[in-house]
Amino acid sequence: MIDPGDIQEGMTVRDQQGRKLGTVANVGETHFELEQGWPARRDYMVRYHGVARVQGRDVFLAPAPTLVPPEDDSPPSL
């Protein structure tokens, strides 16, 4: 599990393939809120144990049975 202190509001959330899923909107004790679109179309609660890694300003989610749809189809910026 990652350190929850590594996740901050405004970070980009990506799936394992690097597709953008949304942005960290709020950070809680056990989870963070993933927000899609502007203005927000959808919100998802993501528990910290669902995070595979934090790399720079990107949060990569671990594979899970319930998938969050990509926010857009653009490739990740490097």
Backbone torsions as a table, in degrees:
resi	resn	phi	psi	omega
1	MET	NA	146.7	179.5
2	ILE	-83.4	168.1	175.7
3	ASP	-82.6	117.6	-179.5
4	PRO	-55.6	-24.5	178.3
5	GLY	-67.5	-14.3	178.6
6	ASP	-78.5	-14.2	-177.0
7	ILE	-101.3	128.7	-177.7
8	GLN	-131.2	155.3	176.9
9	GLU	-57.7	141.5	178.6
10	GLY	94.0	-10.8	178.7
11	MET	-70.3	151.8	177.8
12	THR	-86.8	134.0	178.2
13	VAL	-103.1	130.6	-177.5
14	ARG	-128.9	157.2	173.4
15	ASP	-85.6	-177.1	-177.5
16	GLN	-63.3	-25.6	179.3
17	GLN	-86.8	-2.6	178.7
18	GLY	91.3	3.3	178.4
19	ARG	-72.3	138.6	-179.8
20	LYS	-71.8	127.2	177.6
21	LEU	-100.8	-26.3	-178.1
22	GLY	158.5	-155.3	-174.9
23	THR	-131.9	146.5	174.7
24	VAL	-70.7	118.4	-177.6
25	ALA	-97.9	-42.2	-179.6
26	ASN	-142.1	146.8	-179.5
27	VAL	-116.9	127.0	178.4
28	GLY	-114.8	-171.1	-178.6
29	GLU	-74.9	-37.5	-175.7
30	THR	-115.0	-9.1	-175.4
31	HIS	-157.5	171.6	171.0
32	PHE	-130.3	160.8	-179.8
33	GLU	-97.5	123.0	176.3
34	LEU	-97.0	124.5	-177.2
35	GLU	-113.7	134.7	178.3
36	GLN	-112.3	135.7	174.9
37	GLY	80.2	165.3	175.0
38	TRP	-140.2	116.7	-4.4
39	PRO	-64.5	161.9	-172.7
40	ALA	-55.5	125.7	175.3
41	ARG	-90.0	-39.6	-177.5
42	ARG	-145.6	153.1	175.0
43	ASP	-128.2	142.9	176.8
44	TYR	-130.8	143.6	173.0
45	MET	-95.3	125.8	-178.7
46	VAL	-119.0	119.7	177.5
47	ARG	-75.1	148.1	-176.4
48	TYR	-60.5	-29.8	179.0
49	HIS	-69.8	-9.0	176.4
50	GLY	-89.3	4.0	179.9
51	VAL	-97.2	127.3	178.4
52	ALA	-80.5	-44.9	-179.0
53	ARG	-164.9	161.4	172.5
54	VAL	-117.8	126.5	-177.8
55	GLN	-132.4	106.8	-176.1
56	GLY	63.4	-122.3	179.0
57	ARG	-100.5	17.6	-179.6
58	ASP	-113.5	137.7	175.4
59	VAL	-111.0	119.8	-179.7
60	PHE	-102.5	125.1	-179.3
61	LEU	-84.1	148.3	174.3
62	ALA	-74.5	152.3	175.4
63	PRO	-58.5	140.9	-178.7
64	ALA	-144.4	156.2	178.5
65	PRO	-62.0	-35.1	178.5
66	THR	-99.3	116.9	-175.7
67	LEU	-98.0	142.7	171.3
68	VAL	-89.3	126.8	-179.2
69	PRO	-67.0	146.7	177.4
70	PRO	-59.9	146.6	178.7
71	GLU	-74.1	-38.7	177.7
72	ASP	-149.7	174.5	-177.4
73	ASP	-102.6	11.6	-178.7
74	SER	-76.4	145.3	178.9
75	PRO	-69.3	156.4	-179.6
76	PRO	-66.0	144.6	176.5
77	SER	-83.6	141.0	-178.0
78	LEU	-100.3	NA	NA
